[in-house]
Amino acid sequence: MFRTNTAALISHSLCHKHVQIVHVRTKKTHWSSIKKKIHPKDKALEHFDDFYGSVYGRRWRSIRLALLSPHKYIAVVNNFGDSEKVSQQLEWLGAMNVRTVVEAHMLKAKESTNEKNIQELDKKLKKLLLTDDNKSDTKKENVEYVEKASLHESLLEAEHDESRLIDPEANSNIGGLYQFIPATELHGKSDWIPESQHYQYYEENSDFPINILNEESLLNIPPHLQIFTFDRGDFTPFPHPKTGATKVSGYYLMDGGSILPVLALDLQLGDRVLDMCSAPGGKALATLQTLLPESLVCNDIQESRIKKIHNVMSEYISDYQSWGSRLMFTQMNARSLNEPDVYNKILVDVPCTNDRHSLENNENNMFKPTRAKERLQLPEIQADILKSALMNIAVGGTVVYSTCSLSPIQNDGVVKMALKKIWEETNHQIIVKDLTKQFRPLKSLYSFSKGLKFGQMVMPFLPLNYGPLYLCKLVRVK
């Protein structure tokens, strides 16, 4: 008796001298079936190749390589543990304090600005002295005269401040992403599912005003927030955090991009903060590490997700349950929040395709066939959550919207959707803050994308393999 490659069982009868073939059905767990099965992460890569390939063009190959490679983390030191000892140990490992990098960049920029200002003043003073022949005799003794230039020559020599020239395109209310429109169809279960309804937000012209202002304030890293990372191209992994004398872990590991929404909130002493979609709780924990908020509310829609936040807090803050109103947990649908003017800082880290996770794990993957409809509804859900935040934020308050997706639909597209709804349905006046200038001190640590209309994007790039992380800062002024 033997088994052929057709899975047939052959038995030979000596009496009747005939061969009987019996077909055996292979089990689903057989290696051949497993090999042929398309996993959700395979489906995700197929989708990204099609979608992001058209969005990012030649850059997609580099981004794809980074996404499929181990990504870098940062370590947020736990102030409720042995913080000084832990910081020292991280420095011994060769990690550097992000604050040190930022301060060094700011100092260099300040020195460069001062030198430039001095040169400009010297140039103006020289021109003034050389063209003024009506000074007193005392001043003439210290000035070497030249023939006074004509008015025409002076105008020719005058310098133009190009930074004050108005770019007619810069202030137009265009969508700004219409050049990134991908194919009009995306993979669903086994068929092609049209998503044309989302692309209306990429039209060249907008029918409502969008105010975008540069963020002029300097990047603020709160004094008690200690963030460590390894230098560009250094892929040294952080060891698993140990518990100290207070029985809590010494530091929290998170993707380097994930700290930026917390920094963009520009937390101040006494802030009332809401983390609308808080699970698993990393950004909420980083917010607490600043020691600045008067109160922090961690909200999510499912009990299982609330439990994840509790797990993080219990690992890093031994007595967090006794904090009372300073740290609270709520289970609400963020789309229907109705607490106007209660919070002056709201973090909106919405559910998204979670691109890196989708390529690494099959569990809880947005590209499972059973989640196709949910995935296609993401932009609508995201826009409703952001709109809810903008409806409830106090006047003068800040909302930071973020995703871990490269999709222009889920990023700038959703911001535009939410702003359009706010403009149509309320009297709120919202300003988008351009953080390009504020984030310049981080350019040696992050690879930022260019060309976005509203937000900032940390792009996966092998030597600086953080992200993807998109964020947009919005301020209610009326």
TALINWO-V673979 format. One record per residue. N is the residue number from 1. RES is the residue in one letter. SS is DSSP state (@ for helix, = for strand, . for the rest). OMEGA is omega in whole degrees, 0 to 359 (* if undefined). Layout:
n | res | ss | omega
N | RES | SS | OMEGA
N | RES | SS | OMEGA
//
This chain:
n | res | ss | omega
1 | M | . | 178
2 | F | . | 183
3 | R | = | 178
4 | T | . | 180
5 | N | . | 173
6 | T | . | 178
7 | A | . | 180
8 | A | = | 177
9 | L | = | 184
10 | I | = | 176
11 | S | = | 184
12 | H | = | 179
13 | S | . | 181
14 | L | . | 183
15 | C | . | 186
16 | H | . | 177
17 | K | . | 174
18 | H | . | 181
19 | V | = | 179
20 | Q | = | 181
21 | I | = | 179
22 | V | = | 180
23 | H | = | 179
24 | V | . | 180
25 | R | . | 180
26 | T | . | 180
27 | K | . | 179
28 | K | . | 181
29 | T | . | 179
30 | H | . | 186
31 | W | @ | 181
32 | S | @ | 178
33 | S | @ | 180
34 | I | @ | 182
35 | K | @ | 183
36 | K | @ | 184
37 | K | . | 177
38 | I | . | 182
39 | H | . | 179
40 | P | @ | 181
41 | K | @ | 174
42 | D | @ | 178
43 | K | @ | 178
44 | A | @ | 181
45 | L | @ | 178
46 | E | @ | 179
47 | H | @ | 182
48 | F | @ | 178
49 | D | @ | 181
50 | D | @ | 186
51 | F | @ | 184
52 | Y | @ | 175
53 | G | @ | 179
54 | S | @ | 181
55 | V | @ | 189
56 | Y | @ | 175
57 | G | . | 183
58 | R | . | 179
59 | R | @ | 185
60 | W | @ | 181
61 | R | @ | 179
62 | S | @ | 179
63 | I | @ | 181
64 | R | @ | 179
65 | L | @ | 180
66 | A | @ | 180
67 | L | @ | 182
68 | L | . | 178
69 | S | . | 177
70 | P | . | 183
71 | H | . | 184
72 | K | . | 178
73 | Y | = | 167
74 | I | = | 178
75 | A | = | 176
76 | V | = | 184
77 | V | = | 181
78 | N | . | 180
79 | N | . | 180
80 | F | . | 175
81 | G | . | 179
82 | D | . | 191
83 | S | @ | 182
84 | E | @ | 180
85 | K | @ | 180
86 | V | @ | 179
87 | S | @ | 179
88 | Q | @ | 180
89 | Q | @ | 179
90 | L | @ | 177
91 | E | @ | 177
92 | W | @ | 178
93 | L | . | 182
94 | G | . | 178
95 | A | . | 180
96 | M | = | 180
97 | N | = | 181
98 | V | @ | 179
99 | R | @ | 180
100 | T | @ | 179
101 | V | @ | 181
102 | V | @ | 181
103 | E | @ | 178
104 | A | @ | 179
105 | H | @ | 180
106 | M | @ | 180
107 | L | @ | 179
108 | K | @ | 179
109 | A | @ | 180
110 | K | @ | 179
111 | E | @ | 179
112 | S | @ | 179
113 | T | @ | 179
114 | N | @ | 179
115 | E | @ | 179
116 | K | @ | 179
117 | N | @ | 179
118 | I | @ | 179
119 | Q | @ | 179
120 | E | @ | 179
121 | L | @ | 178
122 | D | @ | 181
123 | K | @ | 180
124 | K | @ | 180
125 | L | @ | 180
126 | K | @ | 179
127 | K | @ | 181
128 | L | @ | 182
129 | L | @ | 182
130 | L | @ | 184
131 | T | @ | 183
132 | D | . | 181
133 | D | . | 181
134 | N | . | 181
135 | K | . | 179
136 | S | . | 181
137 | D | @ | 181
138 | T | @ | 180
139 | K | @ | 182
140 | K | @ | 181
141 | E | . | 184
142 | N | . | 185
143 | V | . | 174
144 | E | . | 188
145 | Y | . | 169
146 | V | . | 180
147 | E | . | 183
148 | K | . | 181
149 | A | . | 177
150 | S | . | 179
151 | L | @ | 180
152 | H | @ | 179
153 | E | @ | 179
154 | S | @ | 179
155 | L | @ | 179
156 | L | @ | 182
157 | E | @ | 184
158 | A | . | 180
159 | E | . | 179
160 | H | . | 177
161 | D | . | 185
162 | E | @ | 180
163 | S | @ | 182
164 | R | @ | 176
165 | L | . | 183
166 | I | . | 175
167 | D | . | 184
168 | P | . | 180
169 | E | . | 185
170 | A | . | 184
171 | N | . | 178
172 | S | . | 184
173 | N | . | 179
174 | I | = | 180
175 | G | . | 173
176 | G | . | 183
177 | L | . | 185
178 | Y | @ | 178
179 | Q | @ | 182
180 | F | @ | 184
181 | I | . | 178
182 | P | . | 175
183 | A | . | 186
184 | T | . | 180
185 | E | = | 179
186 | L | = | 180
187 | H | = | 173
188 | G | . | 179
189 | K | . | 177
190 | S | . | 181
191 | D | . | 174
192 | W | = | 182
193 | I | = | 181
194 | P | = | 176
195 | E | . | 186
196 | S | @ | 182
197 | Q | @ | 182
198 | H | @ | 189
199 | Y | @ | 176
200 | Q | @ | 182
201 | Y | @ | 178
202 | Y | @ | 178
203 | E | . | 185
204 | E | . | 183
205 | N | = | 176
206 | S | . | 179
207 | D | . | 176
208 | F | . | 184
209 | P | . | 175
210 | I | . | 182
211 | N | = | 179
212 | I | = | 180
213 | L | = | 175
214 | N | = | 173
215 | E | . | 185
216 | E | . | 182
217 | S | . | 180
218 | L | . | 177
219 | L | . | 183
220 | N | . | 171
221 | I | . | 184
222 | P | . | 186
223 | P | . | 184
224 | H | . | 181
225 | L | . | 182
226 | Q | . | 183
227 | I | = | 181
228 | F | = | 177
229 | T | = | 175
230 | F | . | 187
231 | D | . | 178
232 | R | . | 178
233 | G | . | 179
234 | D | . | 185
235 | F | . | 178
236 | T | . | 179
237 | P | . | 173
238 | F | . | 174
239 | P | . | 179
240 | H | . | 183
241 | P | . | 180
242 | K | . | 175
243 | T | = | 181
244 | G | . | 183
245 | A | . | 181
246 | T | . | 177
247 | K | . | 175
248 | V | . | 182
249 | S | = | 187
250 | G | . | 179
251 | Y | = | 182
252 | Y | = | 180
253 | L | = | 179
254 | M | = | 176
255 | D | = | 184
256 | G | @ | 180
257 | G | @ | 187
258 | S | @ | 179
259 | I | @ | 186
260 | L | @ | 176
261 | P | @ | 178
262 | V | @ | 178
263 | L | @ | 181
264 | A | @ | 177
265 | L | . | 182
266 | D | . | 185
267 | L | . | 179
268 | Q | . | 180
269 | L | . | 178
270 | G | . | 180
271 | D | . | 174
272 | R | = | 192
273 | V | = | 173
274 | L | = | 172
275 | D | = | 194
276 | M | . | 180
277 | C | . | 200
278 | S | . | 185
279 | A | . | 5
280 | P | . | 173
281 | G | . | 182
282 | G | @ | 180
283 | K | @ | 176
284 | A | @ | 179
285 | L | @ | 178
286 | A | @ | 177
287 | T | @ | 178
288 | L | @ | 181
289 | Q | @ | 176
290 | T | . | 182
291 | L | . | 185
292 | L | . | 187
293 | P | . | 171
294 | E | . | 178
295 | S | = | 175
296 | L | = | 177
297 | V | = | 178
298 | C | = | 183
299 | N | = | 169
300 | D | = | 191
301 | I | . | 184
302 | Q | . | 179
303 | E | @ | 180
304 | S | @ | 179
305 | R | @ | 175
306 | I | @ | 179
307 | K | @ | 178
308 | K | @ | 179
309 | I | @ | 178
310 | H | @ | 180
311 | N | @ | 178
312 | V | @ | 182
313 | M | @ | 181
314 | S | @ | 179
315 | E | @ | 187
316 | Y | @ | 180
317 | I | . | 188
318 | S | . | 186
319 | D | . | 186
320 | Y | @ | 183
321 | Q | @ | 179
322 | S | @ | 183
323 | W | . | 178
324 | G | @ | 185
325 | S | @ | 180
326 | R | @ | 178
327 | L | = | 184
328 | M | = | 181
329 | F | = | 179
330 | T | = | 178
331 | Q | = | 182
332 | M | . | 172
333 | N | . | 184
334 | A | @ | 181
335 | R | @ | 183
336 | S | @ | 179
337 | L | . | 179
338 | N | . | 177
339 | E | . | 186
340 | P | . | 173
341 | D | . | 179
342 | V | . | 187
343 | Y | . | 174
344 | N | . | 173
345 | K | = | 179
346 | I | = | 175
347 | L | = | 183
348 | V | = | 179
349 | D | = | 194
350 | V | . | 169
351 | P | . | 183
352 | C | . | 179
353 | T | . | 176
354 | N | . | 194
355 | D | @ | 183
356 | R | @ | 178
357 | H | @ | 182
358 | S | @ | 179
359 | L | @ | 184
360 | E | @ | 188
361 | N | . | 175
362 | N | . | 180
363 | E | . | 178
364 | N | . | 184
365 | N | . | 182
366 | M | . | 183
367 | F | . | 169
368 | K | . | 180
369 | P | @ | 181
370 | T | @ | 182
371 | R | @ | 182
372 | A | @ | 181
373 | K | @ | 179
374 | E | @ | 181
375 | R | @ | 181
376 | L | @ | 180
377 | Q | . | 184
378 | L | @ | 182
379 | P | @ | 179
380 | E | @ | 179
381 | I | @ | 181
382 | Q | @ | 180
383 | A | @ | 178
384 | D | @ | 179
385 | I | @ | 179
386 | L | @ | 177
387 | K | @ | 178
388 | S | @ | 178
389 | A | @ | 181
390 | L | @ | 177
391 | M | @ | 189
392 | N | @ | 182
393 | I | . | 179
394 | A | . | 177
395 | V | . | 184
396 | G | . | 183
397 | G | . | 185
398 | T | = | 172
399 | V | = | 175
400 | V | = | 179
401 | Y | = | 180
402 | S | = | 172
403 | T | = | 171
404 | C | . | 181
405 | S | . | 175
406 | L | . | 187
407 | S | . | 176
408 | P | . | 177
409 | I | @ | 183
410 | Q | @ | 185
411 | N | @ | 179
412 | D | @ | 180
413 | G | @ | 179
414 | V | @ | 177
415 | V | @ | 180
416 | K | @ | 177
417 | M | @ | 183
418 | A | @ | 179
419 | L | @ | 178
420 | K | @ | 179
421 | K | @ | 178
422 | I | @ | 181
423 | W | @ | 182
424 | E | @ | 192
425 | E | @ | 184
426 | T | . | 173
427 | N | . | 180
428 | H | . | 174
429 | Q | . | 185
430 | I | = | 176
431 | I | = | 173
432 | V | = | 179
433 | K | = | 177
434 | D | = | 185
435 | L | . | 183
436 | T | . | 182
437 | K | . | 183
438 | Q | . | 183
439 | F | . | 180
440 | R | @ | 179
441 | P | @ | 181
442 | L | @ | 188
443 | K | . | 177
444 | S | . | 182
445 | L | . | 185
446 | Y | . | 173
447 | S | . | 182
448 | F | = | 177
449 | S | . | 176
450 | K | . | 172
451 | G | . | 178
452 | L | . | 184
453 | K | . | 189
454 | F | . | 191
455 | G | . | 177
456 | Q | = | 182
457 | M | = | 171
458 | V | = | 183
459 | M | . | 172
460 | P | . | 181
461 | F | = | 194
462 | L | . | 180
463 | P | . | 180
464 | L | = | 195
465 | N | . | 172
466 | Y | . | 173
467 | G | . | 8
468 | P | . | 177
469 | L | = | 176
470 | Y | = | 173
471 | L | = | 178
472 | C | = | 181
473 | K | = | 180
474 | L | = | 182
475 | V | = | 176
476 | R | = | 182
477 | V | . | 181
478 | K | . | *
//
